[in-house]
Amino acid sequence: MYSSKITGLGYYVPDNVVTNDDLSELMDTNDEWIQERTGIKERHWIPDGSEDSSAIMGVKAAKIAIERAGLSKDDIDFIVFATLSPDYFFPGCGVQVQDMLDLPTVGAIDIRNQCSGFIYALSTADQFIKTGMYKNILVIGAEFHSNGLDKTTRGRGVSVIFGDGAGACILSREEDNSKGILSSHLHSEGKYADKLIVASPSIKNWVPEIINSNGKDISYFPYMDGTFVFKNAVVRFSEVIMEGLEANNLQVSDIDMFIPHQANLRISQFVQKKFGLNDDQVYNNIMKYGNTTAASIIIALTEAWENGNIKDNDLVVLAAFGSGFTWGSVIIRW
Ligand code: COA
């Protein structure tokens, strides 16, 4: 069996920065509330008239990752694209990337696991590499949230949290089995699907039915039971990190860098405290980007690597929790 290693990383966020004060002009909110509850100071939102979309931002991040991996586009033999905000209901963003990057006619799949999307995507790619089926896989996480948020006071409990952006990595075959992705651990609990959901439009509640409701049906905006999500997130984060460490006979003290999904700074801090990690063992950037869902871990991983926070041979732990519910971890020897 082969091992798989991240050989290139890149991210892209739109230039347009939206501060908490900017949001307070759209809805009844304020910088103090948002920072105190979430840690978020600002986020990037695609402005009106921009060409950007989940697929296009994914392409921009992918170009950087491919170049940094020292590969050409013809070396990519599979695409895995994680998003909850695809450009189209169908087809998925993966095939758009194949076209926009003019890649060979390689396979492309979309992963729909929301905030755990990048963990699921990386794990999926890892299996294809480990079995020897592919050598270089382009893995992307991208979200265009801002156009789908309720930017009125009615939606403030959700809309202040989310940001737009994309990250990408190249996962490549590695001969040294002691390096690269050591294991991944995936979970779901669908009975809580309605705790964090965009319910419509769906085949069961299609566009004409929403229009006919004369504005009463707002199930096309995200709904979140924030307190319930928070309570489940802190438990599942802790469980799945321990599961990953134990599977590799590792201890919490072996962690060099923990990169949590950037859901809420308070969740990250809770987990950090529980595991007794120092500030330099945890990478957070939610302050600048908000929650970018499937893009959050890969943007954070890229930034941490660019800033020199991840060194050769470090034990890097990625973990996420999100809608579904879904959660997971990936343990990497860098
Ligand atoms: N600005 C100002 N006030 C706001 C607000 C905003 N943006 N959003 C909600 N409020 C108000 C509420 O209306 C409520 O007012 P009330 O007491 O008069 O009814 C009050 O603030 C408290 O709301 P509540 O929802 O109980 O706040 P909270 O302490 O639970 O924090 C979250 C809300 C969303 C920040 C928090 O629950 C959370 O972070 N949950 C996890 C979310 C998450 O991680 N999601 C992504 C999962 S991957």
Boltz pocket constraint, residues with backbone or C-beta under 6 A from the ligand:
constraints:
  - pocket:
      binder: B
      contacts: [[A, 28], [A, 29], [A, 30], [A, 33], [A, 34], [A, 37], [A, 38], [A, 115], [A, 156], [A, 157], [A, 158], [A, 160], [A, 224], [A, 225], [A, 226], [A, 227], [A, 229], [A, 230], [A, 233], [A, 263], [A, 264], [A, 267], [A, 291], [A, 321], [A, 322], [A, 323]]
      max_distance: 6.0
